[in-house]
């Protein structure tokens, strides 16, 4: 696939962001500088605000907030939706298939931000879709209706659609859900490869601490009361931080492949 389109718009900076749902403060005065080539793992208990934050970074949602999110030097709230979609892609946690479109047709929707009005997909768009299908090992399912797929297959289609979109910044909400273990590893290795080789910025919510420890360069932890922790993985992924976040004892074990964690 082609490299990131515009180096000036492939980083996200968050400035004093506060998000509240009802009476619950999800994050308070969050400030981060997320750079190309980084892989951020977003951790926290259920209801801590991981999904809401990812939606906010994509300029979605109507939750009460203050602060700003900048794409390059521009506030995302001032950018046209099409421009935003050319640089930021969001993998949703759940996808509803209203129409029985094929896998190929669904993956091709990732090219819509780049197609001029009243025009169809080009051969290059179809080539990108074929490459995305191959990356997710979906070639044999290209003509199957998406509403006939298993949960894991549908998740792979959603990831392929994001790959076909080929944004500079990939926001992924639980990308490993519904996937077999070997497919989870394949997806996360692919995200790691996109960051290293194509200078993409990856931000993804995960439930598995060990996957975060293995694949993330940086970690953001939402603690559920507005408080948060952020930094490089080794700095944030500690017994004390994780035990406090998940309200149970978490023990670190150093292995030949890096630090891993067990829950007592």
C-alpha positions in Angstrom: 0.0 0.0 0.0 1.0 3.6 -0.5 2.7 5.5 2.4 0.9 8.1 4.4 -0.5 10.9 2.3 0.6 14.1 4.1 3.3 14.1 6.7 2.0 17.4 8.1 -1.3 15.8 9.2 -0.3 12.4 10.6 0.0 13.2 14.3 -2.7 13.9 16.9 -2.1 16.3 19.8 -4.7 16.5 22.7 -4.8 19.6 24.8 -6.6 19.7 28.2 -9.4 17.4 27.0 -12.1 16.7 29.5 -15.0 14.4 28.7 -18.1 13.8 30.9 -21.1 11.5 30.4 -23.9 12.5 32.7 -22.4 12.9 36.2 -19.3 10.7 35.3 -16.0 12.3 34.4 -14.2 10.0 32.0 -11.1 12.0 31.6 -10.0 15.3 33.0 -7.4 17.7 31.4 -6.0 15.0 29.2 -2.9 16.2 27.2 -1.0 13.9 24.8 1.3 14.3 21.8 0.8 11.2 19.6 3.4 10.9 16.8 3.7 8.9 13.6 5.4 5.6 14.1 3.9 5.1 17.6 1.5 2.4 18.7 -0.6 3.5 21.6 -2.6 1.0 23.7 -5.6 2.4 25.5 -6.4 0.5 28.7 -9.0 0.8 31.4 -11.9 -1.1 33.0 -15.3 -1.4 31.3 -17.0 2.0 31.3 -13.8 3.9 31.8 -14.3 5.8 28.6 -12.1 4.1 26.0 -14.7 4.0 23.3 -15.9 7.5 24.0 -12.3 8.8 23.8 -11.6 7.1 20.5 -14.8 8.6 19.1 -13.8 12.0 20.3 -10.4 11.7 18.6 -12.4 11.0 15.3 -14.7 14.0 16.0 -17.7 11.8 16.7 -20.1 11.9 19.6 -21.9 14.6 21.4 -20.6 14.2 25.0 -19.8 17.2 27.1 -16.2 18.1 26.7 -13.7 20.9 26.9 -10.2 21.2 25.4 -9.1 20.4 21.8 -7.8 17.7 19.5 -5.4 18.8 16.7 -4.6 16.9 13.5 -1.3 18.4 12.6 -1.9 22.0 13.5 -5.6 22.1 12.8 -8.5 21.5 15.2 -10.4 18.5 14.0 -13.7 20.3 14.6 -12.9 22.8 11.9 -12.0 20.2 9.2 -14.4 19.0 6.6 -15.6 15.4 7.2 -14.1 14.2 4.0 -10.7 15.7 4.8 -10.8 14.2 8.3 -11.7 10.7 6.8 -8.7 10.9 4.5 -6.4 11.1 7.5 -8.1 9.4 10.4 -9.8 6.0 10.2 -11.9 4.5 13.0 -12.6 0.8 13.6 -15.9 0.6 15.5 -16.5 -1.9 18.2 -19.8 -3.0 16.6 -20.9 -2.8 12.9 -24.5 -3.2 11.7 -25.0 -4.6 8.2 -28.3 -3.2 7.0 -27.8 -4.3 3.4 -26.5 -7.6 2.1 -23.4 -6.2 0.4 -20.5 -8.4 -0.5 -17.2 -8.5 1.3 -15.5 -6.7 -1.6 -18.2 -4.0 -1.8 -17.9 -3.4 1.9 -14.1 -3.2 1.9 -14.3 -0.8 -1.1 -16.3 1.7 1.1 -12.9 2.5 2.7 -12.0 4.4 -0.5 -15.1 6.7 -0.4 -13.3 9.6 1.2 -11.0 9.7 -1.8 -13.6 9.4 -4.6 -14.8 12.6 -6.2 -18.6 13.1 -6.3 -20.5 11.2 -9.0 -17.6 8.9 -9.8 -16.9 5.2 -9.2 -14.0 3.4 -7.8 -10.9 3.2 -10.0 -8.8 0.2 -10.7 -6.3 1.5 -8.2 -9.1 1.6 -5.5 -9.9 -2.0 -6.4 -6.2 -3.0 -6.2 -6.0 -1.5 -2.7 -9.1 -3.5 -1.7 -7.6 -6.7 -3.1 -4.4 -6.0 -1.0 -6.5 -5.4 2.1 -8.4 -8.6 1.6 -5.1 -10.5 1.2 -3.7 -8.9 4.3 -6.7 -10.2 6.3 -6.8 -13.5 4.4 -10.3 -12.9 3.0 -9.7 -13.4 -0.7 -12.0 -16.5 -0.8 -14.8 -14.6 0.9 -14.7 -11.6 -1.5 -18.1 -12.3 -3.1 -19.9 -13.5 0.1 -22.6 -11.3 1.6 -21.3 -9.8 4.8 -24.5 -10.7 6.7 -23.6 -14.4 6.2 -20.2 -14.1 8.0 -19.3 -15.2 11.5 -18.4 -12.6 14.1 -14.7 -13.2 13.6 -14.9 -13.0 9.8 -17.0 -9.8 10.0 -14.3 -8.3 12.3 -11.6 -9.1 9.7 -13.7 -7.4 7.0 -14.0 -4.3 9.2 -10.2 -4.2 9.6 -9.7 -4.8 5.9 -12.0 -1.8 5.2 -9.8 0.3 7.4 -6.7 -0.9 5.7 -8.3 -0.1 2.3 -9.0 3.4 3.5 -5.3 3.7 4.3 -5.4 6.7 6.7 -2.4 8.3 8.3 -3.9 7.6 11.8 -5.7 4.4 12.7 -8.1 4.4 15.7 -9.1 0.8 16.6 -11.8 0.0 19.2 -11.0 -3.5 20.5 -9.5 -4.8 17.2 -9.0 -8.3 18.6 -12.6 -8.9 19.6 -14.2 -12.1 18.1 -10.8 -13.2 16.7 -9.0 -16.5 17.2 -5.7 -16.2 19.0 -3.5 -16.6 15.9 -5.6 -13.9 14.1 -5.2 -11.5 17.1 -1.5 -11.8 16.8 -1.6 -11.4 13.0 -3.7 -8.2 13.3 -1.5 -6.7 16.0 1.7 -7.6 14.1 0.3 -5.9 11.1 -0.5 -2.7 13.1 3.0 -2.8 14.5 4.4 -3.2 10.9 2.3 -0.2 9.6 3.7 2.0 12.4 7.3 0.9 11.7 7.4 0.7 7.9 4.7 3.3 6.9 5.0 5.7 9.8 1.3 5.3 10.7 0.0 6.4 14.1 -1.9 3.5 15.8 -4.2 4.1 18.8 -6.2 1.0 19.9 -8.2 0.0 22.9 -7.3 -3.4 24.3 -8.5 -5.6 27.2 -5.4 -7.9 27.2 -2.6 -6.3 29.2 0.0 -8.7 27.7 -0.9 -7.8 24.2 -0.4 -4.2 25.1 2.9 -5.0 26.7 4.0 -6.9 23.6 2.9 -4.6 20.8 2.5 -1.0 22.2 5.2 1.6 22.3 3.1 3.8 24.5 0.2 3.3 26.9 -2.7 5.5 28.0 -4.6 4.2 31.0 -8.1 5.7 31.9 -8.7 5.0 35.6 -12.4 5.6 35.5 -12.7 8.7 37.6 -11.2 11.2 35.3 -7.7 10.4 36.2 -5.3 9.0 33.6 -1.7 7.8 33.1 0.3 8.0 30.0 3.9 7.3 28.8 6.1 4.6 27.3 5.0 1.1 27.9 7.6 0.1 30.4 6.9 3.2 32.4 3.1 2.7 32.7 2.8 -1.1 32.7 3.8 -1.7 36.3 2.3 -3.9 39.0 1.2 -0.9 41.1 -0.4 1.0 38.2 -2.3 -2.0 36.8 -3.4 -3.3 40.2 -4.9 0.1 41.0 -6.5 0.4 37.5 -8.1 -3.0 37.5 -8.8 -3.3 41.3 -7.1 -6.7 41.6 -3.6 -7.9 42.2 -1.5 -7.9 39.0 2.0 -9.4 39.0 4.8 -8.8 36.5 7.0 -11.6 35.2 10.1 -10.8 33.2 10.6 -13.3 30.3 13.0 -13.7 27.4 10.3 -12.0 25.3 9.7 -9.1 27.6 7.5 -8.4 30.6 4.3 -10.3 31.0 1.5 -10.0 33.6 -0.5 -12.4 35.7 -3.7 -11.7 37.6 -4.0 -13.2 41.1 
